[in-house]
Amino acid sequence: MTWQVFALGMPMAVSLCLLETDVMQAFTDAGSTLKAFWFGAIGTVMGAVVAFGAVGHFLGPNGWKVI
């Protein structure tokens, strides 16, 4: 019985909530969160490149596949 609520009721409830959403306000509110996400993503990529440069020679001939 509970699976029916999650399989049918939840998608319908989410769709109805999205119909009432002010899209421009949502983008405005999500601006700082999106900036934080991009800083985190770029930081992760830069950290992987720096870490590979620091210890890549320990990984052997196939170490380039890590990146």
Stockholm file with secondary structure:
# STOCKHOLM 1.0

chainA/1-67         MTWQVFALGMPMAVSLCLLETDVMQAFTDAGSTLKAFWFGAIGTVMGAVVAFGAVGHFLGPNGWKVI
#=GR chainA/1-67 SS CHHHIIIIIHHHHHHHHHHTCCHHHHHHHTHHHHHHHHHHHHHHHHHHHHHHHHHGGGGCTTGGGGC
#=GC SS_cons        CHHHIIIIIHHHHHHHHHHTCCHHHHHHHTHHHHHHHHHHHHHHHHHHHHHHHHHGGGGCTTGGGGC
//
